[in-house]
């Protein structure tokens, strides 16, 4: 084994190319992942926007159903036989119709 002056600098040159390639690969990977995340976020926003009318309709329907159930429970409490029958059938199915709080 012979010692060459300046020979140690060659070892650092041999290391710099693989290190640069690893850094470049990581940069490309991060850029790709960032782009994919932005695309996925945009797609989710589109899905939420598309579902919004259905959510609003479901909320409106739920309010109407609660109003109807409350009025039916009020009629049953007042003695209406038809309303009592509906309330009893709903109880048999596991649904409780309660008089709304005022």
PyMOL commands that set and color helices and strands:
alter all, ss='L'
color gray80, all
select helices_A, chain A and resi 7-78+81-92
alter helices_A, ss='H'
color red, helices_A
deselect
rebuild
show_as cartoon
